Amino acid sequence: MQKIKQLPLHEAQKIAAGEVVERPTNVVKELIENAIDAGATKISVYLEEGGKKLIRVTDNGCGMSPEDAFLCFAQHATSKITTVDDLGTVGTFGFRGEALASIAAVSNVTLTTKEQMSEIDPLAGIQLKLDAGKVVKKEAVSCTSGTDIRVENLFYNVPARQKFLKKKETESRHITQLLHAFCLDYLAIHFTFFQGTKEIINCPAIANNDIISRITQLWDHQFAQQMITIQNSQNTDKITISGAISNHQYFRYDRNNIFLFVNRRWIKSQQLSRALMRGYMNVLPPARYPAACIFIEIDSQEVDINIHPRKEEVQFLHPRTVATTLQNSVKEALEQHLAQQIKQPVNFQTQEQPQRSPSFTPRPFESTKSQTHTTTSFGTTPPVFSENNHKKTTTPTPGDTQQTTIDKKQNSIGTYDQKDIENYNLIGQYKKTYILLERTEGLFIIDQHAVHERILYELFSKRFHDVSTVKLMFPAIVTVSSEDMTTLSGHLEIFKKNGIEIEIFGDNQLVIQSTPVHIKNIKLDELIRKVASWIREYDAVQQDQFFKAINEKMHAQMACKAAIKAGDTLTTEQMKQLLEDFYKIPNRLTCPHGRPTGWLLSIYEIEKRFKRT
């Protein structure tokens, strides 16, 4: 019995489309690359529903003849190569034919195009309508030179793929980043980008090939001031590095502003990203990332651009050489920038800083009634140590021998049991950072910030749905990037569930109406930008896991910002209250970020040092 059957052509085309078209971003990429190869100097992109409903790309390029318009949707039709030997020297993206057959197979397509040489004939244009790859209508039309292509109802005939598309905000964000890459790569082209009727990007052509001017167009002048250029940094005869990178004073919470180009193609490469980060070694804080726009020019014989169906990755003949060249170029640019700053005169002033002594505020979860707060200052918040009121007890002082509950384990903080009672003596505070306890087993050292951070995190995680909020009399306005705005616009409910009421105020501005009581003095703009980066990071996980991960990170971040800091002077009563709260919570071994809250210097180790054992 015959088991193997040959699929019908139209079904095979749908399956093959998956290699090229995974999401709306891939469609936009293919259409823009076609427009660039057509010599366009102005390209406009229009989206509806994140590209799921409509993707439209118009250009003023050379256009197509009626013959080419029909042929471009045929399989294996291309103007890029004639034999397989041409793959090693390809210098264009491909013109009207490589991916259009796959796109048309899973959507409704309308193509309107006209050659520039046909300008004298008002009806020289042609319009084709295709349904699932088949031409259902053709007619001569009057249109301007160039090409206008509409892709509607993506994956309408492939439900298995359609259900895996993300929310419109997510798909729009991916397309926005793609447009940023094209704008950075092709300075001589005027790009515009619309979502519905809203203009997202409008970048006129840059005549003098100034990448900093393009960065200013895409983001803002303040961001562009943080960028430094890499001008034709050349470490080998075959590799040239140029572009722009952020200086040592700027960082982001994700890699979304790192753009790598190889021979004018935007690519994704973990190896090159790691090389870039090595160039910033000992410059950026941990888990922070730069902004970068790096152009790598390399002999076409030294790189394979055809290893990925969507041309998103490349393979180098000598990858280590390329990575080392990039690392050295970044490091050299940073060192030169820093050297220029050092040469400038600097006035040094010394001023003794007053000691910070945190005060106590009401318990964070006493009431769910909203309060009104008349300030929007974001300074250092006072610590909140306890969920419930405690009975007054005698405060231990250095030299006392008062009894207090303590853990019996010698090697860690471990678990706490009210029945376990053991002597300890509160010695005091060391370096305004650590609390020293004398115990039977030895000297116990506690990190005051890590301990308070864990206390607040546990409270936030358990009781945040019942949080007491503060209504700001003068709402605070936070300016974010267009990328972050696109990310956050569909997820403001996350903030609301955590007691932070935020509304969209303008194109790139958010207004904070209320906050939880215990973080009313915290600077929230950093938290908002971090949440945007976390949303992008966890975009691919299931919804319940997504919200769980974001909430955990928000609670950890707010606990970190609200907790007492290293350098805060604590009274004996404050240290005692901190310890009482500490021994009432679970997960005491580490802070929410994984740092230890304390450790024991055993009496054995002390006596060994003094050669008493």
Secondary structure, DSSP 8 states (H G I E B T S, - for coil): --------HHHHHHHHHHHH-SSHHHHHHHHHHHHHHTT-SEEEEEEEGGGTSEEEEEE-S----HHHHHHTTSTT--SS-SSGGGGGG--SS--SSSSHHHHHHTSEEEEEEE-GGGTT-TT-EEEEEEETTEEEEEEEE---SEEEEEEESTTTT-HHHHTT---HHHHHHHHHHHHHHHHHH-TTSEEEEEETTEEEEEE---TT--HHHHHHHHS-HHHHTTEEEEEEE-SSSSEEEEEEEE-TT--BSSSTTEEEEETTEEE--HHHHHHHHHHTTTTS-TT-B--EEEEEEE-GGGEES-SSTTS---EESSHHHHHHHHHHHHHHHHHHHHHHHHHS-----------B-------TTS----EEE-------------SS---------TT---EEE----SSS-----TT-EEEEEEEEEETTTEEEEEETTEEEEEEHHHHHHHHHHHHHHHHGGG--EEEEEEEEEEE--HHHHHHHTT-HHHHHHTT-EEEEEETTEEEEEEEEGGGTTS-HHHHHHHHHHHHHHTTTS-HHHHHHHHHHHHHHHHHHHHS--TTB---HHHHHHHHHHHTTSS-TTB-TTS-BSEEEEEHHHHHHHTT--
